[in-house]
C-alpha cells in the first residue's frame, strides 16, 4: 500500500470544462459492456425485449446528423429516418441493468462508426453541472454536434433541473441528435401507472411522442441470490484488515464525519476527481445522515464510487441505516435506495471479496 495517501476529506480537486466534457463517457465499470454481456433474467421477459429494442435503435445511429431533425419530422419535413424515434427511454426499478444497457448503446454507436467526440454518456447530474459550467446556450451548441447523447438516471425530483434538461433535450432533438435516457421507479411503485415514464413525458412535452418508452422489469441484480452485506467491522480492525487483504492496492482511510463535512464544501461535479486513484476506501464510524442536503451529496459520491468500483471497508452503522427512515420513504427515496444498493455491493466486495455487480 502506498504511504501517505491523502484522505478524501483533505482533497481539493479542480475541474475544468474540458474535464467535464472528457468525463461524458461510460465509467470504468461500464467501459467494456455490450448487449451480449447483459444477462436477462428469464423471469422477466421485458429485459430481453429491451435488449432487442436497443439493438434496433442503435442501427439508426450513425451517418449524417443535424439539420433540424425533430421539428422537420413534426411539421412534415422529409427525413431518411423519419420513422425512427428521436429518443428511447428505459423505465424500471434500480438494479435491473439499465445503465449496462445504456452504456451498451453508447458502445454500439461506436461500432457503427460514431467517433467518441460525437457521442456522450453521463448522469443527469453531470449534464446539469455542464450547463452550469458552460451556460445553457453553449451546452446546446456543443452537444448539437453529437450524434448520440445518453442521460443516465434522469431525475424528476427537482423542478428547476428537470425543466432545464427538458429544454436541453428539445433543442438537441431539434438538431437531429439521437437521445437515450434511463430513470428509476421503485419496485413497489411498478404497478402505479408507470410513474417515471408518465412524469418524464409530461416534463418533456413536445418530445413526448418522439420518445419510445421501454419498460425493464426485474429485481435488483446486485442482490439477486446473494447473501446480505457483512456486518461492519470495529474501527480498530479496519486499517489492519484492509492492509492485509489489499496490500497491493491504494487504500484511502477517512473518518466518516470529516468526509461528510468536506462533501458539504466540495461541489458534486468534482467528486469523480475527488476519488481519483482510490482502490479501497476505509470509512471509520459511519453514522446516519440527518440532513437532506448532505444526504443528496453522499448519493452522488456513492454513484462515483460505484462507477469506479472502489471497494469499501467500514465501521459504524451498516449502509441500510445511512439515511433516515423519512428519507427512505420520501420524495427522494429512489436516490437513497439506489445509493444503499450500490454501497452495500461495494461493502460486500471490500469485506467478502465478491465482485460488486
C-alpha positions in Angstrom: 0.0 0.0 0.0 1.4 3.4 -0.9 2.3 5.5 2.1 0.9 9.0 2.9 -2.2 8.6 0.8 -4.3 11.8 1.2 -7.7 11.2 2.7 -10.7 12.3 0.6 -11.6 14.8 3.3 -8.4 16.7 2.7 -8.5 16.8 -1.1 -9.5 19.9 -3.1 -9.8 18.8 -6.8 -10.0 21.3 -9.5 -12.2 20.6 -12.6 -12.1 22.4 -15.9 -14.8 22.5 -18.6 -12.6 20.1 -20.7 -12.6 17.7 -17.8 -16.4 17.7 -17.7 -16.6 17.1 -21.4 -14.0 14.4 -21.3 -15.9 12.8 -18.4 -19.0 12.2 -20.6 -18.0 8.6 -21.2 -19.1 5.4 -19.6 -17.2 4.8 -16.3 -14.6 2.1 -15.7 -17.4 -0.3 -14.6 -19.2 0.1 -17.9 -16.2 0.7 -20.2 -16.4 -2.6 -22.0 -20.0 -3.8 -21.6 -22.2 -4.8 -24.6 -25.6 -6.1 -25.3 -24.1 -9.6 -25.5 -22.7 -9.3 -21.9 -26.1 -8.3 -20.5 -27.7 -11.3 -18.9 -31.5 -11.0 -19.0 -33.5 -12.6 -16.1 -35.7 -15.3 -17.7 -38.4 -14.5 -15.1 -38.7 -11.0 -16.6 -39.1 -11.1 -20.4 -39.1 -7.3 -20.7 -35.3 -7.4 -20.2 -34.7 -9.4 -23.3 -37.2 -7.2 -25.1 -35.3 -4.1 -24.0 -32.1 -5.5 -25.5 -33.7 -6.1 -28.8 -35.3 -2.7 -28.9 -32.0 -1.0 -28.1 -30.2 -3.0 -30.8 -32.7 -1.8 -33.3 -32.3 1.8 -32.0 -28.5 1.5 -32.3 -28.8 0.7 -36.0 -30.4 4.1 -36.6 -27.4 6.0 -35.1 -24.6 7.0 -37.4 -24.2 8.7 -40.8 -25.4 12.2 -41.1 -26.9 14.0 -38.2 -28.2 17.5 -37.5 -30.4 19.7 -39.7 -33.5 20.2 -37.6 -34.4 16.6 -37.5 -37.2 16.7 -34.8 -39.2 19.7 -35.9 -38.8 18.8 -39.6 -40.4 15.5 -38.8 -43.0 17.1 -36.6 -44.2 19.5 -39.2 -43.9 17.2 -42.2 -40.3 17.6 -43.4 -38.8 14.7 -45.1 -36.1 12.7 -43.4 -34.5 9.3 -44.2 -35.1 8.3 -40.6 -38.5 9.8 -40.1 -39.9 6.5 -38.7 -37.1 6.3 -36.1 -37.9 7.9 -32.7 -35.7 10.8 -31.6 -35.2 9.1 -28.3 -35.6 6.0 -26.3 -36.4 5.9 -22.6 -35.7 2.9 -20.2 -38.2 2.9 -17.3 -37.8 0.5 -14.4 -36.5 -0.2 -10.9 -33.0 0.2 -9.7 -30.6 -2.7 -10.2 -32.2 -4.2 -13.4 -29.3 -3.3 -15.6 -30.5 -0.1 -17.3 -27.1 1.6 -17.0 -25.5 -1.5 -18.5 -27.9 -1.3 -21.5 -27.4 2.4 -21.9 -23.6 2.0 -22.0 -24.0 -0.8 -24.4 -25.9 1.5 -26.7 -23.1 4.0 -26.5 -20.6 1.4 -27.4 -22.8 0.1 -30.2 -22.9 3.5 -31.7 -19.1 3.5 -31.7 -19.1 0.2 -33.6 -21.4 1.8 -36.1 -18.7 4.4 -36.8 -19.7 7.3 -34.5 -16.5 8.7 -33.0 -16.1 9.3 -29.3 -16.3 13.1 -29.8 -19.8 12.7 -31.4 -21.4 10.6 -28.6 -21.8 11.4 -24.9 -22.7 9.4 -21.8 -23.3 10.9 -18.4 -25.7 11.1 -15.5 -28.4 13.7 -15.2 -26.3 15.5 -12.6 -23.2 15.6 -14.9 -25.3 17.3 -17.6 -26.7 19.9 -15.2 -23.1 20.5 -14.0 -22.0 21.0 -17.6 -24.8 23.6 -18.1 -23.6 25.4 -15.0 -20.0 25.5 -16.3 -20.7 26.3 -19.9 -24.1 28.2 -19.8 -27.2 26.6 -21.4 -26.7 28.1 -24.8 -23.1 27.0 -25.1 -24.0 23.5 -23.9 -26.7 23.3 -26.7 -24.1 24.5 -29.2 -21.5 21.9 -28.1 -23.8 18.9 -27.8 -25.7 19.6 -31.0 -22.7 18.3 -32.9 -23.1 14.9 -31.3 -25.0 12.0 -32.8 -25.9 10.4 -29.6 -26.5 11.8 -26.1 -27.2 9.3 -23.3 -28.6 10.5 -19.9 -28.4 8.0 -17.1 -30.6 8.4 -14.0 -32.9 11.1 -15.3 -34.3 12.7 -12.2 -37.7 14.1 -11.7 -37.2 15.4 -8.1 -36.0 19.0 -8.8 -38.5 21.0 -10.9 -35.8 23.5 -12.0 -33.3 21.0 -13.1 -35.9 18.8 -14.8 -37.2 21.8 -16.8 -33.6 22.7 -17.7 -32.9 19.3 -19.0 -36.2 19.1 -20.8 -35.3 22.3 -22.7 -31.9 20.9 -23.5 -33.3 17.7 -24.9 -35.9 19.5 -27.0 -33.1 21.6 -28.6 -30.8 18.6 -29.1 -33.7 16.7 -30.8 -34.3 19.7 -33.0 -30.6 19.4 -34.1 -31.2 15.8 -35.0 -29.3 14.3 -32.1 -30.4 10.8 -31.0 -31.3 10.7 -27.3 -31.4 7.9 -24.7 -32.3 8.1 -21.1 -32.9 6.0 -18.0 -34.7 6.6 -14.7 -35.7 4.6 -11.6 -39.0 3.5 -10.4 -39.0 1.8 -7.0 -40.1 -1.8 -7.2 -43.1 -1.1 -5.0 -44.3 1.5 -7.5 -44.1 -0.5 -10.7 -47.8 -1.0 -10.9 -48.7 2.6 -10.3 -49.2 3.9 -13.8 -45.5 3.9 -14.8 -44.8 6.8 -12.6 -41.4 7.7 -14.0 -42.4 7.4 -17.7 -45.6 9.4 -17.3 -43.8 12.2 -15.4 -41.0 12.2 -17.9 -43.4 12.6 -20.8 -45.2 15.4 -19.1 -42.0 17.3 -18.5 -40.6 16.7 -21.9 -43.9 17.8 -23.5 -43.2 18.3 -27.2 -40.7 15.5 -27.2 -43.1 13.0 -25.6 -44.4 11.4 -28.7 -40.8 11.1 -30.1 -39.6 9.0 -27.2 -40.2 5.3 -27.2 -40.7 4.1 -23.6 -39.1 0.7 -22.9 -40.2 -1.0 -19.6 -37.5 -3.0 -17.9 -38.9 -5.1 -15.0 -37.0 -7.2 -12.5 -35.4 -7.4 -9.1 -32.1 -5.6 -8.0 -29.5 -7.9 -9.6 -26.9 -6.7 -7.1 -28.6 -8.8 -4.5 -30.1 -11.5 -6.8 -29.4 -14.7 -4.9 -26.5 -13.2 -2.9 -26.1 -13.0 0.9 -26.7 -9.8 2.7 -23.7 -7.5 3.3 -21.4 -8.4 6.2 -21.8 -6.6 9.5 -19.4 -3.6 9.8 -16.0 -4.2 11.4 -14.8 -2.5 14.5 -13.0 0.8 14.0 -9.8 -0.7 15.4 -9.6 -3.6 13.0 -10.4 -1.6 9.8 -6.9 -0.5 8.7 -5.1 -3.8 9.6 -7.8 -5.7 7.8 -7.5 -3.5 4.7 -3.7 -3.6 4.7 -3.6 -7.4 4.9 -6.3 -8.0 2.3 -5.3 -5.3 -0.2 -1.6 -4.9 0.3 -1.1 -4.1 -3.4 -3.9 -1.6 -3.6 -4.2 2.1 -2.9 -6.1 2.4 0.3 -7.6 5.7 1.4 -8.6 6.0 5.1 -11.2 8.5 6.1 -13.3 9.5 9.1 -16.9 9.4 8.1 -17.7 12.7 9.9 -14.8 14.5 8.4 -15.7 13.3 4.9 -19.3 14.4 5.3 -18.2 17.8 6.4 -15.9 18.1 3.4 -18.6 16.9 0.9 -20.7 19.9 2.0 -18.0 22.2 0.7 -17.0 20.4 -2.5 -19.3 20.7 -5.5 -20.6 17.3 -6.7 -19.2 17.9 -10.1 -15.8 17.3 -8.6 -16.5 14.0 -6.9 -15.1 12.0 -9.8 -11.8 13.7 -9.3 -12.1 13.6 -5.6 -11.9 9.8 -5.5 -9.3 9.5 -8.3 -6.7 6.8 -7.7 -8.6 5.2 -4.9 -8.9 1.4 -4.9 -10.2 0.8 -1.4 -12.0 3.3 0.8 -11.8 2.7 4.6 -14.6 4.6 6.3 -14.4 5.0 10.1 -17.6 5.3 12.2 -20.3 5.5 9.6 -23.4 7.1 11.0 -27.0 8.0 9.9 -27.1 11.2 7.9 -29.7 13.6 9.2 -29.6 16.5 6.7 -31.2 16.2 3.3 -28.6 18.4 1.5 -25.7 16.3 2.7 -27.6 13.1 2.1 -28.1 14.0 -1.6 -24.4 14.8 -1.9 -23.5 11.4 -0.5 -25.7 9.8 -3.1 -23.6 11.4 -5.8 -20.4 10.2 -4.0 -21.9 6.7 -3.8 -22.5 6.8 -7.6 -19.0 7.8 -8.3 -17.5 5.2 -6.0 -19.7 2.5 -7.7 -18.7 3.8 -11.2 -15.0 3.3 -10.4 -15.6 0.0 -8.5 -14.0 1.3 -5.3 -14.1 -1.3 -2.6 -15.4 -0.2 0.8 -14.5 -1.4 4.3 -16.4 0.4 7.1 -17.2 0.5 10.8 -20.2 2.0 12.5 -23.7 1.8 11.2 -24.5 -0.5 8.2 -25.3 1.2 5.0 -29.0 0.3 5.2 -29.1 2.8 8.1 -27.1 5.5 6.3 -30.3 7.6 5.6 -33.2 8.2 7.9 -36.5 6.3 7.6 -38.1 9.5 6.4 -35.6 9.9 3.6 -36.0 6.3 2.5 -39.8 6.8 2.1 -39.9 10.5 1.0 -39.6 12.3 -2.3 -36.0 11.4 -3.0 -36.4 7.8 -1.9 -35.4 6.3 -5.3 -32.0 8.0 -5.0 -31.4 6.8 -1.5 -32.5 3.2 -2.3 -30.1 3.2 -5.2 -27.2 4.5 -3.1 -27.8 1.9 -0.4 -27.9 -0.8 -3.0 -24.6 0.3 -4.5 -22.8 1.0 -1.3 -23.9 -2.5 0.0 -22.5 -4.1 -3.1 -19.2 -2.2 -2.6 -19.0 -3.2 1.1 -19.7 -6.8 0.2 -16.8 -6.6 -2.3 -14.5 -5.0 0.2 -15.1 -7.3 3.1 -16.0 -10.6 1.4 -14.1 -10.3 -1.9 -17.2 -10.7 -4.1 -17.4 -8.9 -7.3 -19.6 -5.7 -6.9 -22.1 -6.2 -9.6 
